[in-house]
Amino acid sequence: FSTGWWIWIDAVTYSATILDKTITFGIWSPGFVSTIALILVNLVPRSALDRQLAWGWDSGSEVARARAFLFFAFTVAFGGIISSVWIAIVNWFTNSDAETAFPGIALILQSGFIFL
């Protein structure tokens, strides 16, 4: 988690000081989304996932809710990774005005490290 944010803050600082370009707030959003996904994944207790899913509404509803919530959390996490790749491609990899791709690589690494 901290390595991902450290790499991203380094890239933002590099972009502001060396390249003299600012990174807008919207480009920070994959990091925030990945951080929220990390919190959501850690909200599900491991014991809620260990039990066997029984048929019926009453006996297995807690397990089903926990698994559905975990599925939602991983969907948010993958959304953060996908959005970081998309933003990096649009802003740094295919942009001929970009002097370096380091902020784009750092954005992808940030989401990846937070996901780990």
LINQUIVEN-V135168 format. One record per pair of residues at least 4 apart in sequence whose ideal C-beta (glycine too) atoms are under 6 Angstrom apart, sorted by sequence separation. I is the first residue (numbers start at 1). J is the second residue. D is the distance in Angstrom with one decimal. If there is no record, write none. Layout:
I|J|D, I|J|D
This chain:
2|6|5.9, 13|17|6.0, 14|18|5.3, 15|19|4.9, 23|27|5.0, 57|61|5.6, 60|64|5.6, 87|91|5.8, 88|92|5.5, 89|93|4.7, 91|95|5.9, 101|105|5.7, 109|113|6.0, 54|59|4.1, 88|93|6.0, 89|94|5.8, 15|21|5.2, 54|60|4.2, 92|98|4.7, 53|60|4.6, 15|23|5.6, 93|101|5.9, 92|101|4.6, 53|63|4.9, 12|23|5.2, 92|103|6.0, 93|104|5.8, 51|63|5.2, 92|104|3.3, 88|104|3.3, 49|66|5.7, 48|66|3.8, 88|107|5.1, 88|108|5.5, 44|66|5.3, 8|31|5.7, 84|107|4.8, 85|108|5.8, 84|108|5.1, 44|69|5.8, 44|70|5.0, 84|111|4.1, 81|111|4.7, 80|111|5.0, 41|73|4.5, 40|73|3.7, 37|73|5.6, 77|115|5.4, 37|76|4.1, 37|77|3.7, 37|80|5.8, 34|80|3.7, 33|80|3.8, 30|80|4.9, 30|83|4.6, 30|84|3.7, 27|87|5.8, 38|114|5.7, 34|111|4.7, 31|110|5.2, 19|99|5.8, 34|114|4.0, 30|111|5.1, 15|103|5.1, 11|102|5.9, 11|103|4.4, 11|106|3.4, 8|106|5.4, 7|106|4.9, 7|109|5.2, 8|110|4.0, 7|110|5.7, 4|110|4.1, 4|113|3.2, 3|113|4.9, 4|114|4.5, 1|114|5.6
